[in-house]
Amino acid sequence: MITKIKQATKFLGITYPIISIVKHVQSQAEANETLKYFKDIVKKQRKILAMKYHPDVCDDKEKMKMINAPCDFLLLLNFNYQPQVVRQYVYYYSETTHYGTTAYF
């Protein structure tokens, strides 16, 4: 999935680092906001490329299909935030003597 995103952004000429940004979000709301901003960039890039390669302007219909496919793919992206599990380890030392077991934390 990540490779498809990289290929699509490279093909469209988008340099916004969506993958590295989404990895560092702290909540679902932040992820949605980031994706909304990214989708706005994709829409602007689609409009720029459509003005250049639209079949009414350019005779190549296949070029517009090649542009629409990665745009549609990127616009359908969703991200489900999953908080990172932080593991805390408790180390302790215990020793057994003839008085009983003593634990040192």
Secondary structure, 3 states (H helix, E strand, C coil): CHHHHHHHHHHHCCCCCHHHHHCCCCCHHHHHHHHHHHHHHHHHHHHHHHHHHCCCCCCCHHHHHHHHHHHHHHHCCCCCCCCCCCCCCCCCEEEEECCEEEEEC
